[in-house]
Amino acid sequence: MNPKYAQLTGLLIDDEAYFRRFVGGVLKQEGIGAVVEARDGREAIELFSVRRPDFVILDINMPHMDGLEVLKTMRPLAPGLPIIMLTSVADEMVVEECVGQGATFFIRKDVPANELSAELREVLAESLDQPESSP
């Protein structure tokens, strides 16, 4: 658990409740102060504008508005915000498009739970422990 994370808010966007519980649990174990959950892209955009999270974990395949559309909407509003794509999509073109649209990291969901937890922890550390840049 990293005490520096206690003041952070994460926005977790996934249409699968069990996956939100799993990832939310990992985030809480890491000491993230608040985890806000959205079930789809539309809800995510609404919460994003109200809560102004410190990072986003975003699924790609969702109803109403997919993760790529959400990414395209959020990125211009928060250019430096870590946006971590978390998905079972393996299509190289989708991965490349996400990266091209500004995704910070891309993590596969379809790995064993212990590997997924380890990857999330690593990505959080890399995303959130960056020293603040001077103007």
Short mmCIF file of the C-alpha atoms (twelve columns), coordinates in Angstrom:
data_MODEL
# 
_entry.id   MODEL 
# 
loop_
_atom_site.group_PDB 
_atom_site.id 
_atom_site.type_symbol 
_atom_site.label_atom_id 
_atom_site.label_alt_id 
_atom_site.label_comp_id 
_atom_site.label_asym_id 
_atom_site.label_seq_id 
_atom_site.Cartn_x 
_atom_site.Cartn_y 
_atom_site.Cartn_z 
_atom_site.pdbx_PDB_model_num 
ATOM 1   C CA . MET A 1   0.000   0.000   0.000   1 
ATOM 2   C CA . ASN A 2   1.351   3.386   -0.996  1 
ATOM 3   C CA . PRO A 3   0.294   6.221   1.368   1 
ATOM 4   C CA . LYS A 4   0.787   8.739   -1.478  1 
ATOM 5   C CA . TYR A 5   -2.214  7.167   -3.198  1 
ATOM 6   C CA . ALA A 6   -4.652  7.942   -0.354  1 
ATOM 7   C CA . GLN A 7   -5.630  11.306  -1.855  1 
ATOM 8   C CA . LEU A 8   -6.147  9.910   -5.358  1 
ATOM 9   C CA . THR A 9   -9.384  9.157   -7.146  1 
ATOM 10  C CA . GLY A 10  -9.561  6.514   -9.846  1 
ATOM 11  C CA . LEU A 11  -12.342 6.132   -12.389 1 
ATOM 12  C CA . LEU A 12  -12.957 2.464   -13.207 1 
ATOM 13  C CA . ILE A 13  -15.059 1.900   -16.333 1 
ATOM 14  C CA . ASP A 14  -16.230 -1.619  -17.164 1 
ATOM 15  C CA . ASP A 15  -19.629 -3.093  -17.972 1 
ATOM 16  C CA . GLU A 16  -18.872 -6.306  -16.047 1 
ATOM 17  C CA . ALA A 17  -19.698 -5.941  -12.336 1 
ATOM 18  C CA . TYR A 18  -17.435 -8.794  -11.218 1 
ATOM 19  C CA . PHE A 19  -14.505 -7.191  -13.014 1 
ATOM 20  C CA . ARG A 20  -15.184 -3.817  -11.405 1 
ATOM 21  C CA . ARG A 21  -15.185 -5.561  -8.010  1 
ATOM 22  C CA . PHE A 22  -11.912 -7.353  -8.748  1 
ATOM 23  C CA . VAL A 23  -10.048 -4.305  -10.086 1 
ATOM 24  C CA . GLY A 24  -11.601 -2.055  -7.433  1 
ATOM 25  C CA . GLY A 25  -10.281 -4.443  -4.787  1 
ATOM 26  C CA . VAL A 26  -6.775  -4.268  -6.236  1 
ATOM 27  C CA . LEU A 27  -6.946  -0.462  -6.279  1 
ATOM 28  C CA . LYS A 28  -8.113  -0.337  -2.668  1 
ATOM 29  C CA . GLN A 29  -5.324  -2.737  -1.639  1 
ATOM 30  C CA . GLU A 30  -2.873  -0.336  -3.246  1 
ATOM 31  C CA . GLY A 31  -4.272  2.467   -1.084  1 
ATOM 32  C CA . ILE A 32  -6.213  4.446   -3.703  1 
ATOM 33  C CA . GLY A 33  -8.419  6.808   -1.708  1 
ATOM 34  C CA . ALA A 34  -11.534 6.676   -3.885  1 
ATOM 35  C CA . VAL A 35  -12.600 4.408   -6.706  1 
ATOM 36  C CA . VAL A 36  -15.522 5.686   -8.760  1 
ATOM 37  C CA . GLU A 37  -17.180 3.087   -10.984 1 
ATOM 38  C CA . ALA A 38  -19.018 3.464   -14.281 1 
ATOM 39  C CA . ARG A 39  -20.915 0.705   -16.098 1 
ATOM 40  C CA . ASP A 40  -20.653 2.166   -19.581 1 
ATOM 41  C CA . GLY A 41  -19.107 4.966   -21.600 1 
ATOM 42  C CA . ARG A 42  -21.927 7.476   -21.183 1 
ATOM 43  C CA . GLU A 43  -21.914 7.122   -17.417 1 
ATOM 44  C CA . ALA A 44  -18.119 7.390   -17.480 1 
ATOM 45  C CA . ILE A 45  -18.144 10.725  -19.311 1 
ATOM 46  C CA . GLU A 46  -20.672 12.134  -16.817 1 
ATOM 47  C CA . LEU A 47  -18.625 10.961  -13.821 1 
ATOM 48  C CA . PHE A 48  -15.376 12.133  -15.393 1 
ATOM 49  C CA . SER A 49  -16.579 15.721  -15.651 1 
ATOM 50  C CA . VAL A 50  -17.881 15.732  -12.068 1 
ATOM 51  C CA . ARG A 51  -15.172 13.775  -10.230 1 
ATOM 52  C CA . ARG A 52  -12.028 14.759  -12.202 1 
ATOM 53  C CA . PRO A 53  -10.136 11.525  -11.447 1 
ATOM 54  C CA . ASP A 54  -6.369  11.228  -11.135 1 
ATOM 55  C CA . PHE A 55  -6.352  8.186   -13.439 1 
ATOM 56  C CA . VAL A 56  -8.776  6.106   -15.498 1 
ATOM 57  C CA . ILE A 57  -9.001  2.361   -16.055 1 
ATOM 58  C CA . LEU A 58  -11.083 1.785   -19.160 1 
ATOM 59  C CA . ASP A 59  -12.575 -1.299  -20.808 1 
ATOM 60  C CA . ILE A 60  -12.987 -1.246  -24.595 1 
ATOM 61  C CA . ASN A 61  -16.110 -3.334  -25.273 1 
ATOM 62  C CA . MET A 62  -19.063 -1.678  -23.537 1 
ATOM 63  C CA . PRO A 63  -22.629 -0.735  -24.394 1 
ATOM 64  C CA . HIS A 64  -23.781 2.780   -25.340 1 
ATOM 65  C CA . MET A 65  -20.289 4.166   -25.935 1 
ATOM 66  C CA . ASP A 66  -17.227 1.960   -26.299 1 
ATOM 67  C CA . GLY A 67  -13.876 2.541   -24.635 1 
ATOM 68  C CA . LEU A 68  -12.257 3.973   -27.735 1 
ATOM 69  C CA . GLU A 69  -14.974 6.639   -27.976 1 
ATOM 70  C CA . VAL A 70  -14.531 7.383   -24.268 1 
ATOM 71  C CA . LEU A 71  -10.767 7.665   -24.746 1 
ATOM 72  C CA . LYS A 72  -11.234 10.058  -27.687 1 
ATOM 73  C CA . THR A 73  -13.559 12.196  -25.556 1 
ATOM 74  C CA . MET A 74  -11.442 12.254  -22.388 1 
ATOM 75  C CA . ARG A 75  -7.962  12.673  -23.825 1 
ATOM 76  C CA . PRO A 76  -8.379  16.274  -25.088 1 
ATOM 77  C CA . LEU A 77  -9.932  17.257  -21.739 1 
ATOM 78  C CA . ALA A 78  -7.021  15.870  -19.715 1 
ATOM 79  C CA . PRO A 79  -3.880  15.451  -21.857 1 
ATOM 80  C CA . GLY A 80  -1.601  14.192  -19.067 1 
ATOM 81  C CA . LEU A 81  -4.106  11.942  -17.324 1 
ATOM 82  C CA . PRO A 82  -3.049  8.282   -17.116 1 
ATOM 83  C CA . ILE A 83  -5.653  6.264   -19.050 1 
ATOM 84  C CA . ILE A 84  -5.123  2.533   -18.726 1 
ATOM 85  C CA . MET A 85  -6.962  0.367   -21.233 1 
ATOM 86  C CA . LEU A 86  -8.014  -2.916  -19.635 1 
ATOM 87  C CA . THR A 87  -9.563  -5.352  -22.063 1 
ATOM 88  C CA . SER A 88  -9.718  -8.825  -23.523 1 
ATOM 89  C CA . VAL A 89  -9.499  -7.417  -27.060 1 
ATOM 90  C CA . ALA A 90  -6.426  -8.818  -28.761 1 
ATOM 91  C CA . ASP A 91  -6.817  -7.175  -32.155 1 
ATOM 92  C CA . GLU A 92  -3.537  -5.400  -32.959 1 
ATOM 93  C CA . MET A 93  -5.355  -2.643  -34.880 1 
ATOM 94  C CA . VAL A 94  -7.502  -1.852  -31.823 1 
ATOM 95  C CA . VAL A 95  -4.419  -1.708  -29.606 1 
ATOM 96  C CA . GLU A 96  -2.655  0.578   -32.070 1 
ATOM 97  C CA . GLU A 97  -5.698  2.838   -32.317 1 
ATOM 98  C CA . CYS A 98  -5.925  3.110   -28.525 1 
ATOM 99  C CA . VAL A 99  -2.252  4.012   -28.288 1 
ATOM 100 C CA . GLY A 100 -2.660  6.457   -31.163 1 
ATOM 101 C CA . GLN A 101 -5.540  8.119   -29.347 1 
ATOM 102 C CA . GLY A 102 -3.446  8.580   -26.222 1 
ATOM 103 C CA . ALA A 103 -3.891  5.491   -24.054 1 
ATOM 104 C CA . THR A 104 -1.102  5.415   -21.486 1 
ATOM 105 C CA . PHE A 105 -1.035  1.647   -20.981 1 
ATOM 106 C CA . PHE A 106 -2.804  -1.409  -22.328 1 
ATOM 107 C CA . ILE A 107 -3.435  -4.410  -20.045 1 
ATOM 108 C CA . ARG A 108 -5.068  -7.677  -21.099 1 
ATOM 109 C CA . LYS A 109 -7.932  -8.930  -18.900 1 
ATOM 110 C CA . ASP A 110 -7.652  -12.539 -19.978 1 
ATOM 111 C CA . VAL A 111 -4.634  -13.421 -17.873 1 
ATOM 112 C CA . PRO A 112 -4.686  -15.232 -14.501 1 
ATOM 113 C CA . ALA A 113 -5.916  -13.039 -11.651 1 
ATOM 114 C CA . ASN A 114 -2.533  -12.916 -9.887  1 
ATOM 115 C CA . GLU A 115 -0.826  -11.735 -13.102 1 
ATOM 116 C CA . LEU A 116 -3.503  -9.121  -13.690 1 
ATOM 117 C CA . SER A 117 -3.107  -7.828  -10.124 1 
ATOM 118 C CA . ALA A 118 0.669   -7.627  -10.554 1 
ATOM 119 C CA . GLU A 119 0.333   -5.780  -13.876 1 
ATOM 120 C CA . LEU A 120 -2.160  -3.306  -12.393 1 
ATOM 121 C CA . ARG A 121 0.184   -2.596  -9.486  1 
ATOM 122 C CA . GLU A 122 3.116   -2.093  -11.831 1 
ATOM 123 C CA . VAL A 123 1.173   0.223   -14.133 1 
ATOM 124 C CA . LEU A 124 -0.192  2.222   -11.192 1 
ATOM 125 C CA . ALA A 125 3.306   2.692   -9.814  1 
ATOM 126 C CA . GLU A 126 4.632   3.745   -13.199 1 
ATOM 127 C CA . SER A 127 1.676   6.070   -13.892 1 
ATOM 128 C CA . LEU A 128 1.201   7.641   -10.489 1 
ATOM 129 C CA . ASP A 129 4.696   7.807   -9.027  1 
ATOM 130 C CA . GLN A 130 6.045   10.091  -11.757 1 
ATOM 131 C CA . PRO A 131 7.693   13.240  -10.400 1 
ATOM 132 C CA . GLU A 132 5.744   16.380  -11.173 1 
ATOM 133 C CA . SER A 133 7.258   18.255  -14.073 1 
ATOM 134 C CA . SER A 134 8.271   21.858  -13.657 1 
ATOM 135 C CA . PRO A 135 6.631   24.472  -15.900 1 
# 
